[in-house]
Amino acid sequence: MKLKVGIIGAGSISHRHMEAYSKNLKVKSVCITDPDKQAREKFSERYSVESFTDNYEKMLEDKSINLVDICAPPYLHHRMTIDSLEAGKDVICEKPIAMTLEEADDMIATAKKLGRRLFIEMNQRFMPYHQKARELMESGQIGKPFMTIFNIAGNELPKMSDPDSWKGSWDRAGGGAMFDTGYHAVYVMEHFFGRTKSVCAIARRLVVPHENKADDNTSAVLEFDAVLGTISVSYSVTSERWNEERHIYGTKGSIHIADIPINPLVLVKNNNSEIVKIDHPPNVHPHAHSVKRCLDYYVDCVLDDKESEVTPEEARDALEVVLAMYKSSDRGERIYFR
């Protein structure tokens, strides 16, 4: 059996998804829907798809579609997921899972009630160097981890500075730099170190002028059982290329990760650095590679009827932490979790 996939949304992230499906021999065809004619035409110029529609509800009427992939802005995730599940489809939804915990809980509960699959596109769980880093920690290579630092610096000012763009808007994106990209850092940290115990954050709009936009710069401190972590995200760095780094410090060594195709993972012990070999194509950016690995894995879960190791509950937990960061910033206080 091969899957027929329906993609909702023809924006930039859908192109990355389509590239993955076009190379997956277990996907027989793809349909796409988007109300924006220009977005549909741009998509059709690059890819061969079975059909285009301007309304996702029309696409859901196609009973031959097995799997729906939601590549729409966050404020649409809940409604589109519920509609797709009720139409009898398994669903992949872009991160973050939803705008609110109530929406996330409804999505998860509806999938379980209807016996359908819900996958959240947490692609950084599938980055080979993140998987290797966890393996190194579990094997005791750096001793007992006690501190971790994730830094993300990039330029999203063109969209953030457009008041009509959904990017970084409170009402359609749910938040800014931390909600959008910092979300990745949160679920990766929780994968490494378990559930967050408390968080303290400062989220600010320092460069973007429009009041309908959320944070363009945020820093947060996360407390785990035996590890302290910091996440800093900037959407206003124009002086250099997009850069993401992760540092994990332990009693016997440290792990250092950079988002680069060649030699992205370094293990340091006794002042000696060792490049750790990982299985990663040298000519493919880590983001594109991880999206393909993520989507390939979810396709296999559907076809092989197996449970995913990456669960929507993890996506819900990450959402809870990010929302608490904004609450912490607004109140000027530390937020504790149950």
N, C-alpha and C positions, 0 to 999 in steps of 0.2 A: 504493500500500500504506500501511496505517496500523498502528501498533504496539499490541499489548496488553501492558500493564505489570503486573507483580506486585510489590507492595511488601511487604517483610518488616519488620514492626515498625510499631506504631500509636502510638508515642510522639510527643513534641512536634515533632521534626524532620520526621517523616513528613507532618505537616500542611503544612509549607512546601513539601515535594516535591509533595504532592497538588494544592496550589494551582497549581503550575507545570503539571502534567500536565492539569489541568482546563481550562487556557487554551490548550493546544497542540492545534491542529486535526489534527496528525499522530498523535495518540494516540487510539485509538478507544474504549478502555475500560481500567479499572484494577481489579485484584483486590488484596486485602490480607489478611495473616495476622498474628495475634498471639495468644499464649496467654492474654493478659489480657482477660477478657470486658469489663471496664469500659472499657478502652482502645478495644476494637473498637466498643462502643456509642457512645462519645464521637465516634469517627471517623464512624460511620454517621449521626449526627445532623447533621453538617456537610456531608458529601459524598455524591454518588451514585456507588456502586461496583458492579461486576458481581457480586462475591461476597466473602464473608468466610470464613476458616477459622481454626482454632485451632492449626494445625500447618503450618509452612512446607513440610515434605516433601510434604504433600497438595497444596499449591499447585503445587509443582514437577512434579507428575504431569500438570498441564494442558498439553498439547502446543501449545495455541493461544497461550500466553504467549511472547512473543518476548524480552522484556527484564525482568530482575529487578533491583529497586532495594532494596538492603539498608540499612535504617534502624535497625539493632539496635546495642546497645552493642559496643565494640571487641573484647571477648573472644569474640564470636560471629562476627566478620567472616571469619576464615579458614575455619572449617567451613562456614558458609553459602555463601561464595563458591565453594568447591570443589564442594559439592553442586549448586549452581546451574549451574556450568559443565558438570559431568558430566551434568546433565539436559538439556544442549543449549541453555542460555540464554546470551545476552549479559548482562553484569552491570555495574551501577553500585553502588559501595560507598561508604558514608559515610566521611569521614576520621575518625581516621587509618587508613591502609590496614590495619594489623594491630597486634598487640601486640608482635611480635618480628620481626626481620629474616628469620628462617627461615620464618615464616609468610608474610611478604610475598613472599619469593622463590618459595615454593611456589605462591602464588596467580598470580603473573606467569607462571611456567613452565607451570602447568596450562592457563592460557588460551591460551598459544602452542601447546602440544601438541595441544589440542583444536580449534584454529582459531576460538576464540571471542574476543569483545571484553571487556576488563576496563577499566572507567573508575572513577577515584576522584574523589569529589565535592569537588574543590578549588575551591570556588566563588569564592574571592577572586582567582583568575587571571582571572575574567570580570568583575570590577568595572571599569566604564569608566574610572574615574580611575587604576587601576593600569595599565591598558593605555595610557592617555594619558601617564602618568608615564614609562613605559619609552620611549615614542616621543620624549618631550622629551629624555631622556638620550641616546638613540641619535642624535638630531639635533644634539647638542652644545650644547643650550640652557643647561646649567649647567656646561659645561666638563667636567673630569675629576672624577667623584664620588670622595669620599674618606671620608665618614662618613655613617652612616645610623642613625636611632634610631626604634624602634617601641615604643610604649607602649600597653598594654591594661589598663584598670581597670574592674572591674565587680563585681557582687554575685551570687555563686553559693552564698552561705552556706546558704540553705534546704536545698538538695540535698546540699551538702558536709557539712552538720551532721547529716544523717540517716544514721546508720550502716548502714541497710538499703538506701539508694539506691546504685545503681552509680556515680553521678557522683563522679569523683575517687577512686574506690577503686583500690587497687593491683591487686587480682585481676580486676576486671571492666572497669575503664577504662584500666588500664595506667599511669596517672599522674594528676596533678592539673591545675593551671592551665596549665602549659607543654605537657603532653601533649595536652590537649584543645583549648585556644584558641591557645596559643603556636605550635602546629603550623602554623596559617595563616601566621603571621608568618615562619616558617622557609621555607616553600616560596615565598612571595612574594619574600623576600630572595634566595633562590637563583635565582629567575627573573630578578631584576634584575642580580645580580652574579656568578652562576656558583656552582660547588660550594664549600662551606665547607672551609677548610683546617684550622682548629682552633677549639675552643670551650672556654670556661671559664665555669662557672655556679655559682650558689648557689640551691638549691631547698629551701624550708622550709615547714613547716606551722606557721604563726604564730598563727592564730586558731581554726581548726577543732580541736575537742578529741579526736576519735576517731582511734585509732592505725591503723585500717584505711584511713584516708584519706591521700592523697598531698599534695603541695605545694598550698598556697593562695596562695603568693607566690613568684615565681622571677624572678631577673635573670640574664642571660647576655651574654657578649661573644663575637661571632663574627668570625673572621678570614677575609677573602676575598683574592683575589690582590692587589688594590690598594685595598681598602675595609675599614674597621672598622665593625662593626655591633653595636648593643645591642638586646636584646629584654627588656622587663620586663612581667610579667603578674601581675595581682592579681585574686583571686576574692573579696576581702573588703572592697571599698570600698562602703560603704552611704550615704555622704554625698552622692552625686551619681549622675546617670544613667550608664549604661554608656557608656564612652568609649574610642575607638581612634584613635590618631594615628600618622602616619608622617612622618618628616622625613629628607630626603636632601640632603646638602650637597656642593657641587662647587666647583671653582676659579673659576667665573664666575657662580654663582647657587645657589639652593636651591629644593627642591620640598617643599610642605607639604600633607598629606592628612588630612582628618578624615572620620569616618563620619557624614556628614550629607547629606540629599538635595539641599540647595541650596548651591551654591558650595563643594563639598568639596575643590577642588584650587586651590592658589595657587602661582604662580611668583614668586620674589623675585630681582631683579637690580639692583645699584647702589642698594640701599636702597629700591627701588620695588616694590610688590606689584601683581601682576596676577592677577585671577581668570581661570582657564583654563576656557573653555567645554567641556563634555562632554555627550554624549548620555545623559541620565539623567532619568527621569520625576521631577518635583519632589515628588510625593505618595507615593512608594514608598521604603521604607527600603532603603539600599544592600545589606543582607544578603539581603532577599527578592528584590530585583532580580537580584543576582548568582546566586542559586540558580536562578532561572528561566532566566537566560541559559546557565548551565552545563548544566542538564538539557536545554534545547532543543538545545544544540549536540551533546550526546551522542546524542540521538534522531536528529538529522540524520546523525551519523556512521554509525549503524546503518542507517538507511534508504538513505543514499547510498553505503554501502560505502566510506567514506573513513577514512583514518587520523586519529586525534585528535592535535592539537598539544599537548595536555596528557596526559602519559603516566603509567602506573602506576609507571614507573621513577623519575619525579620524586617521587612520593608515597613510594616506598621510601627515596629519598635523604633526604627530610625526616624520616622516621622514624629513620633512622640518626643524624641530628644531634640530635634530641630525646632519644633514648636516651643519647647521649654526654653530654648536659647533666646527666642524672641521675648518670651515672658520674663526671663531673667533680665534681659536688657531693659525692658520697659519698667520693671519694678526696681531695678538696681539691687537685686538680691539673688542668692543662690537657690536653685530649684532642686528639690529632692524627689527621687522616684521611689515607688513602693518596693 
